[in-house]
Amino acid sequence: MWPPNRDALTRPAYLSLARSLAQAIDEGSVQPGTQLPTHRALAFDMGLSVQTVSRAYQELARLGVIAGAVGRGSFVLPPKTDAHVPWQRGTSEEEMLDCSLLVPVAGALHALRMSEALAALSQNLPPTALHAFRPRQALSDHAALARDWLEGCGVPLESRTRILPTNGNTSAMTCALMTATTPGDLVLAGEMGHHTMMSLVTVLGLRLSGLPMDAEGILPDAFDRACAARRVKAIFLMPAGLGPTACVMGAKRRAAIATVARKHDVWIIEDDAWGPLDPHRAPPIAAIAPERTFYFTGLSKCLLAGLRIAWLVVPEAKVHAARTRHLVTNWMATPLIAEIANRWIKDGTAHELLAFQRNALMRRNRIASRAFAGIAHVGTPYGLHVWLPLPEAWDDGTFVALARDNGVAVAAGSHFAIDDAPAQTGVRVSLGAGSEADLEDGLTVLARLIRTTPERSSPVF
């Protein structure tokens, strides 16, 4: 149990103390997220030297069991097989602008349109939305409307059979990985990528390796070399700026990646969760290499967070396999949510809310550009977040902790590292939360903070 009895410790004491905490975590006596006593408090309670406790904590941190942040203390980390979520869990007592969670902008218009949709459903609800257990029966009209939306995203579709409705982008990503790979296969991704990838590939029994990136994302030459050295089954891409570092692939880079994938017979999994937010974006890779690309997009990021519907577009050769994988994991997309999506696409509400989101994000990205003037940062005109590289004096854990102490939550870049060591030090700053005035105040705090050094930082409110 934790903390242990001092008499139960063996020499060296610091190592015995570290092992006792690791055992307590394994046995469930100490849960992930638990805040540990300070070095001085634990040393006093156990009659040990502060140096002994500090060495024990250092050993646990080296092993990835705990993490410490200046001013906030040490916390027990989740197991490495668990997803390390980038957002922060605030308390009811904290007044905090949450720029750690990636959410679209929402307002009174969204509540009004959802209220209208629910009222209309109560008067005219298709029986299949309530009673159908068969996916094709329940979603018989959905694929045609989904095809219209997907073509607006730049994905040409001659056949509706390639469209698989899912309960959001995460469900689509999981189904795509399960269809494209088998346990033991190697999957490639950018060295800074999706925060759930490490956990997901572990659960699926896959191997994952990160590739070097530049301002446009994965380097084609690095992709080619990796395929020449090892058998690669799939590559996961976020070419439209969705990744934490906001890298946007140009048309030539997308074509080069597709060429390498064809050369080595590698499946492509393309995450386009923001859909048609950017009206000036390059065509998706799914339009270049449809025979090998699993493409997915949804409505929760570009319209409304609660509208959990997405579509996975599957290569023709994998349609049956994808439907089988989806059946055994999710069965089908929720018919009630799909019905709302159908109606909004058909009556123009979806495009109205898309225009709202574009305009709101365009204004918020301008606010970010002003707040971070003279500070290195990366964003896109219609993006949901900004990447803020940190100067050498900072580590992301310290910056995140101090930002939170100043009332702003941001996401540490290390949560997005595909390999153990983060390739880039920085934080992801989401732009969807709060009012525009709140956002401007919060970004101003971050700008002031980053211009200082960790040792000199203090609350700036």
WOFEN-V681844 format. One record per backbone hydrogen bond with DSSP energy under -1.0 kcal/mol. NH is the residue of the N-H (numbers start at 0). CO is the residue of the C=O. E is the energy in kcal/mol with one decimal. If there is no record, write none. Layout:
# WOFEN-V681844
nh & co & e
NH & CO & E
NH & CO & E
This chain:
# WOFEN-V681844
nh & co & e
7 & 4 & -1.7
8 & 5 & -1.6
15 & 11 & -1.9
16 & 12 & -2.6
17 & 13 & -2.1
18 & 14 & -2.4
19 & 15 & -1.9
20 & 16 & -1.6
21 & 17 & -2.3
22 & 18 & -2.4
23 & 19 & -2.0
24 & 20 & -2.2
25 & 21 & -2.3
26 & 22 & -2.2
27 & 24 & -1.0
28 & 23 & -1.8
29 & 23 & -1.4
32 & 75 & -3.0
33 & 30 & -1.9
35 & 73 & -2.8
41 & 37 & -2.6
42 & 38 & -2.2
43 & 39 & -2.2
44 & 40 & -2.4
45 & 41 & -2.2
46 & 42 & -1.0
47 & 42 & -2.2
52 & 48 & -1.8
53 & 49 & -2.7
54 & 50 & -2.4
55 & 51 & -1.9
56 & 52 & -2.5
57 & 53 & -2.4
58 & 54 & -2.1
59 & 55 & -2.1
60 & 56 & -2.5
61 & 57 & -2.3
62 & 58 & -1.7
63 & 60 & -1.2
64 & 59 & -2.8
66 & 74 & -2.2
68 & 72 & -2.2
71 & 68 & -2.3
72 & 68 & -1.8
74 & 66 & -2.8
75 & 33 & -1.9
76 & 64 & -2.7
81 & 78 & -2.0
84 & 82 & -1.1
93 & 90 & -1.1
96 & 406 & -2.8
98 & 96 & -1.2
98 & 408 & -2.0
102 & 100 & -1.0
110 & 106 & -1.4
111 & 107 & -2.4
112 & 108 & -2.5
113 & 109 & -2.3
114 & 110 & -2.3
115 & 111 & -2.3
116 & 112 & -2.2
117 & 113 & -2.6
118 & 114 & -2.2
119 & 115 & -2.3
120 & 116 & -2.3
121 & 117 & -1.8
123 & 119 & -1.6
128 & 125 & -1.4
129 & 126 & -1.4
130 & 126 & -2.8
131 & 127 & -1.2
137 & 133 & -2.8
138 & 134 & -2.3
139 & 136 & -1.0
144 & 140 & -1.1
145 & 141 & -2.7
146 & 142 & -2.3
147 & 143 & -1.3
148 & 144 & -1.7
149 & 145 & -2.9
150 & 146 & -2.5
151 & 147 & -1.3
153 & 150 & -1.2
154 & 149 & -2.2
162 & 159 & -1.8
163 & 311 & -2.3
165 & 309 & -2.9
167 & 165 & -1.8
171 & 167 & -1.6
172 & 168 & -2.7
173 & 169 & -2.3
174 & 170 & -2.3
175 & 171 & -2.4
176 & 172 & -2.3
177 & 173 & -2.4
178 & 174 & -1.8
179 & 175 & -2.5
180 & 176 & -1.5
183 & 204 & -2.9
184 & 181 & -2.2
186 & 206 & -3.0
187 & 233 & -2.4
188 & 208 & -1.7
190 & 210 & -2.2
192 & 415 & -3.1
196 & 193 & -1.3
199 & 195 & -2.7
200 & 196 & -2.7
201 & 197 & -1.4
202 & 198 & -2.3
203 & 199 & -2.0
204 & 201 & -1.1
205 & 200 & -3.2
206 & 184 & -3.0
208 & 186 & -2.0
210 & 188 & -2.1
213 & 216 & -2.2
216 & 213 & -1.7
218 & 211 & -1.7
222 & 218 & -2.1
223 & 219 & -2.6
224 & 220 & -2.5
225 & 221 & -2.2
226 & 222 & -1.9
227 & 223 & -2.0
228 & 224 & -1.8
229 & 225 & -1.9
232 & 185 & -2.4
233 & 185 & -1.2
234 & 266 & -2.1
235 & 187 & -2.9
236 & 268 & -2.9
240 & 246 & -1.1
245 & 242 & -2.0
248 & 238 & -2.6
253 & 249 & -2.2
254 & 250 & -2.2
255 & 251 & -2.2
256 & 252 & -2.4
257 & 253 & -2.2
258 & 254 & -2.0
259 & 255 & -2.0
260 & 256 & -2.3
261 & 257 & -2.2
262 & 258 & -2.3
263 & 259 & -1.9
265 & 260 & -2.6
266 & 232 & -2.4
267 & 291 & -3.0
268 & 234 & -2.9
269 & 293 & -2.9
270 & 236 & -2.9
271 & 295 & -2.4
274 & 271 & -2.4
276 & 273 & -1.2
280 & 277 & -1.3
286 & 283 & -1.5
287 & 284 & -1.1
288 & 284 & -3.0
291 & 288 & -1.5
293 & 267 & -3.6
294 & 312 & -2.1
295 & 269 & -2.1
296 & 310 & -1.5
298 & 308 & -2.0
302 & 298 & -2.1
303 & 298 & -1.6
306 & 303 & -1.7
307 & 305 & -1.6
308 & 306 & -1.8
309 & 165 & -2.1
310 & 296 & -3.0
311 & 163 & -2.6
312 & 294 & -3.8
313 & 161 & -2.5
317 & 314 & -2.3
318 & 315 & -1.1
321 & 317 & -2.6
322 & 318 & -2.3
323 & 319 & -2.0
324 & 320 & -2.4
325 & 321 & -2.5
326 & 322 & -2.2
327 & 323 & -1.9
329 & 325 & -3.1
330 & 325 & -1.9
331 & 329 & -2.6
337 & 333 & -2.3
338 & 334 & -2.3
339 & 335 & -1.7
340 & 336 & -2.3
341 & 337 & -2.6
342 & 338 & -2.3
343 & 339 & -2.4
344 & 340 & -2.4
345 & 341 & -2.5
346 & 342 & -2.8
349 & 343 & -2.2
351 & 347 & -2.0
352 & 348 & -2.7
353 & 349 & -2.0
354 & 350 & -2.2
355 & 351 & -2.0
356 & 352 & -2.3
357 & 353 & -2.5
358 & 354 & -2.3
359 & 355 & -2.6
360 & 356 & -2.7
361 & 357 & -2.3
362 & 358 & -2.0
363 & 359 & -2.3
364 & 360 & -2.5
365 & 361 & -1.4
366 & 362 & -1.9
367 & 363 & -2.2
368 & 364 & -2.1
369 & 365 & -2.0
370 & 366 & -2.7
371 & 367 & -2.5
372 & 369 & -1.3
374 & 371 & -2.6
377 & 386 & -2.5
382 & 379 & -1.5
385 & 428 & -2.3
386 & 377 & -3.0
387 & 426 & -2.8
389 & 424 & -2.3
393 & 390 & -1.9
398 & 394 & -2.1
399 & 395 & -2.8
400 & 396 & -2.1
401 & 397 & -2.5
402 & 398 & -2.7
403 & 399 & -2.2
404 & 400 & -2.1
405 & 401 & -1.1
406 & 403 & -2.2
407 & 402 & -2.6
408 & 96 & -2.6
410 & 427 & -2.2
412 & 425 & -2.5
414 & 411 & -1.4
415 & 412 & -2.0
417 & 190 & -2.2
426 & 387 & -1.8
427 & 410 & -2.7
428 & 385 & -3.1
429 & 98 & -3.0
430 & 383 & -2.7
438 & 434 & -2.5
439 & 435 & -2.4
440 & 436 & -2.2
441 & 437 & -2.6
442 & 438 & -2.9
443 & 439 & -1.9
444 & 440 & -1.8
445 & 441 & -1.9
446 & 442 & -2.4
447 & 443 & -2.2
448 & 444 & -2.4
449 & 445 & -2.5
451 & 448 & -1.5
